[in-house]
Amino acid sequence: MGLLDRAKQSVEKARDISLDLVSDENLANMIIVACTKQDNVNEALKTKGSIYRIHGIDLEMGIPPKIVYAIRREFDEQLE
């Protein structure tokens, strides 16, 4: 077995392990928590008069799983 074959086998094994660690139930809970956090932070930003909002969420299913928030500047519709 060559080096590339071993690397491919290792990557496939790691992928299978990461999929087993995050069940459908856990993934659903992660999504709910991430979206709730987005709503709460956006409300706090609005209350503080900030022009920034979280507009997107990326979930990276790796070891460990990761949540990444994308932030966007809000524009006044009258200025556009």
CORSULVEN-V386241 format. One line per field, one symbol per residue. ss: DSSP state (H for helix, E for strand, L for the rest). Layout:
ss: ???
//
This chain:
ss: LLHHHHHHHHHHHHHHHHHHHLLHHHHHHHHHHHHHHHHHHHHHHHHLLLLEEEEEEEEELLLLLEEEEEEEELLLHHHL
//
